[in-house]
Amino acid sequence: MSATVHHRAAVLGHPIEHSLSPVLHTAAYAALGLDDWAYERHDVTEDRLAQVIEGLDASWRGLSLTMPLKQVALRLVDHVEPLAQAVGAMNTVLLQPVGAGRVLVGANTDVHGMVAALREAAGGGPVRGPAVILGAGATAASALAALGELGFTEPTVLARSPGRAGAVVLAANRMGITPQVVRWERGTDAVARAGVVISTVPAGAGDALAEVLAGAGAADGALLLDVVYAPWPTRLAEVWLDRGGLVAPGWTMLLHQAAEQVRLMTGHAPPVEAMRAAIVAALRERAASS
């Protein structure tokens, strides 16, 4: 490998130690023969993001953003791509050289990751409704966009605090989607009848719902995307499989959103299978050491 790095990228967030983005991107660079690319991990809080971006030199080509930076970054770039603008969150910054300067472009690849993960879990079959989203936080807006891309414009959103779902509803309005927001405890029947569910809640938050669903009958091939990838499987995923449903684990979303970032940052077709092997190996190693 070349000792000289000409192109840099990194994942930023707080906390960031858990991130598997370096595993995915480094595996992609190796498979593509991009020996002069390097991918780093930096702990960055909201109040430091502007300073960090300002300090990046001409070698930088891209940033992956995780929480809590996905919204604050919107005002720090020169151009926000329409999807990221509609969702109200971006997880990607592209640093594009223009003459003696550069242009910063904000994008959202989380939506791509969700759609690709669901289609992969469906195994080429149709993704059917009704559609339900668990949670009404920042990730739920990306889930709305993903379901919209799959043709579902009236999903049900289960919110633990419906009064805090305003940002999700505004994002839905920008996308031409009309969600029905219902209280978490009143949405069990909607989940049991759903053809596709995207869970955006943290690990453990869906456990009680899972126990209710355990007695709710067969899922008949219904799809669940659970954005959690550690610890895995979640109780919700276990019950969903027991009911005969299909599950897309959170790491498949992470894989596909990272693959799209690789394409945007490097201009090369992403080596998805090499990236898949790398993240599966990393998750196995984590599970063995925990």
ZIVEN-V839087 format. One record per run of one state. SS is the DSSP state (@ for helix, = for strand, . for the rest). FROM is the first residue (numbers start at 0). LEN is the number of residues. Records with the same first field share a line. If there is no record, write none. Layout:
SS=FROM-LEN ; FROM-LEN
This chain:
.=0-6 ; 13-7 ; 32-4 ; 43-2 ; 54-5 ; 65-6 ; 76-2 ; 80-1 ; 87-4 ; 98-2 ; 107-2 ; 122-8 ; 134-3 ; 149-6 ; 159-2 ; 164-1 ; 175-4 ; 186-1 ; 193-2 ; 199-7 ; 213-9 ; 226-8 ; 242-3 ; 248-1 ; 266-5 ; 289-1
==6-7 ; 36-7 ; 59-6 ; 78-2 ; 91-7 ; 100-7 ; 130-4 ; 155-4 ; 179-4 ; 195-4 ; 222-4 ; 245-3
@=20-12 ; 45-9 ; 71-5 ; 81-6 ; 109-13 ; 137-12 ; 161-3 ; 165-10 ; 183-3 ; 187-6 ; 206-7 ; 234-8 ; 249-17 ; 271-18
